[in-house]
Amino acid sequence: MTITFRPARLPGDSALLLDLNTEYLEFVFAGVAARFGVALADLFPGGDIRAYLPAQLPKMLGPGAPESSFYIIEQHGQSIGMGGVRRVRDGVCEMKRVYVRDVAKGQGLGRRLVERLIDDGRRFGYHTMYIDTSPTLETAVGLYERLGFAPIPAYPEVEVAEIMFPHWVFMARSL
């Protein structure tokens, strides 16, 4: 099994990143809507995820090492996932958009990606890593817990709409 963690680049990867992020956010918020009765329009202007994303991509990817990293996971030449780490403030980074497509689930790729991002955070000199996620992603929450993340209150830089704070999972770990 050949797996590549390829650094994402803008503008070349813009279309792929829009597709991956749209899939990820639609999946997450379908679960959120079903469980909490929150509509996409409550979270994204006009309820349009694809319209929201283009302005978010540069922030999500960040400027690159030694401040941030963002990977596209490829298997046999196919894009099967993504995820990154970015600076939030001095000494603190945030893991973002950890996602593996259904076709590649069950291969331990999510864990490999998270471990790589933790290593990047350490290598970049951060002492703390944050993550926020939906409670509907039980497998992801369990993985984060096994890797040393613990619940915290919402952090100031979180991008989740405040309407979701009572329903959302915020976590941190020391690096």
C-alpha positions as CSV (number, residue, x, y, z in Angstrom):
1,M,0.0,0.0,0.0
2,T,1.7,3.2,-1.2
3,I,0.5,6.2,0.8
4,T,1.9,9.7,0.3
5,F,1.4,12.7,2.5
6,R,1.8,15.5,-0.1
7,P,2.1,19.1,1.0
8,A,-0.9,21.0,-0.3
9,R,-0.2,24.1,-2.4
10,L,-2.3,27.1,-3.5
11,P,-3.4,27.8,-6.1
12,G,-2.6,24.4,-7.7
13,D,-4.6,22.4,-5.2
14,S,-7.5,24.8,-4.8
15,A,-10.1,22.7,-6.7
16,L,-9.1,19.5,-4.9
17,L,-9.1,21.3,-1.5
18,L,-12.5,22.7,-2.2
19,D,-13.8,19.2,-3.0
20,L,-12.3,17.6,0.0
21,N,-13.4,20.3,2.4
22,T,-16.9,20.3,1.0
23,E,-17.2,16.5,1.4
24,Y,-15.8,16.8,5.0
25,L,-18.0,19.7,6.0
26,E,-21.2,18.2,4.4
27,F,-20.5,14.9,6.2
28,V,-19.9,16.6,9.6
29,F,-22.8,19.0,9.4
30,A,-25.3,16.3,8.2
31,G,-24.6,14.6,11.5
32,V,-24.9,17.9,13.4
33,A,-28.2,18.8,11.7
34,A,-29.6,15.4,12.5
35,R,-28.5,15.4,16.1
36,F,-28.9,19.0,17.1
37,G,-31.4,20.4,14.6
38,V,-28.9,23.1,13.4
39,A,-29.2,24.1,9.8
40,L,-26.3,24.9,7.5
41,A,-27.7,28.4,7.1
42,D,-27.1,28.9,10.9
43,L,-23.4,28.2,10.4
44,F,-22.5,29.2,6.9
45,P,-23.6,32.4,5.1
46,G,-26.6,31.3,3.0
47,G,-26.0,27.7,4.0
48,D,-23.5,27.4,1.1
49,I,-20.3,25.6,2.2
50,R,-18.6,26.0,-1.2
51,A,-19.1,29.7,-1.2
52,Y,-17.5,29.9,2.3
53,L,-14.4,27.8,1.6
54,P,-12.3,29.8,-1.0
55,A,-11.5,32.6,1.5
56,Q,-10.7,30.0,4.2
57,L,-8.1,28.0,2.2
58,P,-5.1,30.3,2.7
59,K,-5.8,30.6,6.4
60,M,-6.3,26.8,6.7
61,L,-3.0,26.0,4.9
62,G,-1.0,28.9,6.5
63,P,2.3,30.0,5.3
64,G,4.1,26.7,5.6
65,A,6.9,25.4,7.8
66,P,8.0,26.3,10.4
67,E,4.5,27.7,11.2
68,S,2.1,25.3,9.5
69,S,1.7,22.2,7.3
70,F,-1.2,20.9,5.4
71,Y,-1.2,17.5,3.6
72,I,-3.2,15.8,0.9
73,I,-3.1,12.0,1.5
74,E,-2.8,10.1,-1.8
75,Q,-3.0,6.3,-2.4
76,H,-2.2,4.9,-5.8
77,G,-2.4,8.4,-7.3
78,Q,-5.9,9.1,-5.8
79,S,-6.6,11.8,-3.2
80,I,-8.1,10.1,-0.2
81,G,-7.8,12.6,2.6
82,M,-6.3,15.8,4.1
83,G,-5.3,17.5,7.3
84,G,-3.0,20.1,8.7
85,V,-1.7,22.1,11.6
86,R,-1.5,25.8,11.9
87,R,-0.3,28.5,14.3
88,V,-3.0,30.0,16.6
89,R,-0.7,32.1,18.8
90,D,2.8,31.9,20.3
91,G,3.5,28.3,21.4
92,V,0.0,27.1,20.4
93,C,-1.1,25.4,17.2
94,E,-4.4,23.9,16.0
95,M,-5.0,20.7,14.0
96,K,-7.4,21.3,11.1
97,R,-9.6,19.3,8.7
98,V,-8.5,15.8,9.5
99,Y,-10.4,13.8,6.9
100,V,-10.1,10.4,5.2
101,R,-12.5,9.5,2.4
102,D,-14.8,6.4,3.0
103,V,-12.8,4.4,0.3
104,A,-9.7,4.5,2.5
105,K,-11.2,4.2,6.0
106,G,-10.1,1.3,8.2
107,Q,-6.4,1.5,7.1
108,G,-5.2,3.5,10.1
109,L,-4.6,6.6,7.9
110,G,-6.4,9.0,10.3
111,R,-4.1,7.9,13.1
112,R,-1.0,8.2,10.9
113,L,-2.1,11.7,9.8
114,V,-2.8,12.9,13.4
115,E,0.5,11.5,14.6
116,R,2.3,13.2,11.7
117,L,0.6,16.5,12.6
118,I,1.5,16.1,16.3
119,D,5.1,15.6,15.2
120,D,5.0,18.7,12.9
121,G,3.6,20.7,15.8
122,R,6.5,19.6,18.0
123,R,9.1,20.2,15.2
124,F,7.7,23.7,14.7
125,G,8.3,24.4,18.4
126,Y,4.7,24.5,19.7
127,H,4.0,23.4,23.2
128,T,0.2,22.9,22.9
129,M,-2.0,21.6,20.2
130,Y,-5.8,22.3,20.0
131,I,-8.5,20.6,18.0
132,D,-12.2,21.1,17.7
133,T,-14.6,18.5,16.3
134,S,-18.2,17.4,16.2
135,P,-19.3,15.0,18.9
136,T,-21.0,13.0,16.1
137,L,-17.5,11.9,15.0
138,E,-17.1,9.4,17.8
139,T,-14.3,7.5,16.2
140,A,-12.2,10.7,15.7
141,V,-12.9,11.8,19.3
142,G,-11.8,8.4,20.6
143,L,-8.6,8.6,18.5
144,Y,-7.8,12.0,19.9
145,E,-8.3,10.8,23.4
146,R,-6.1,7.8,22.9
147,L,-3.4,10.2,21.5
148,G,-3.5,12.3,24.7
149,F,-6.0,15.0,23.9
150,A,-8.3,16.1,26.7
151,P,-11.5,18.2,26.8
152,I,-11.1,22.0,27.3
153,P,-13.4,25.0,27.0
154,A,-13.8,26.7,23.6
155,Y,-10.6,28.5,22.8
156,P,-10.6,32.1,21.6
157,E,-9.4,31.4,18.0
158,V,-11.8,28.6,17.3
159,E,-13.7,29.0,14.0
160,V,-16.9,27.2,15.0
161,A,-20.0,29.3,15.2
162,E,-20.8,30.2,18.8
163,I,-24.2,28.6,18.4
164,M,-22.4,25.3,18.3
165,F,-20.3,25.8,21.5
166,P,-22.7,23.8,23.7
167,H,-22.7,20.9,21.3
168,W,-19.0,20.9,20.2
169,V,-15.9,19.1,21.4
170,F,-12.8,21.2,22.2
171,M,-9.6,19.4,23.1
172,A,-5.9,20.1,23.7
173,R,-2.7,18.2,24.4
174,S,0.8,19.1,25.4
175,L,3.5,18.6,22.8
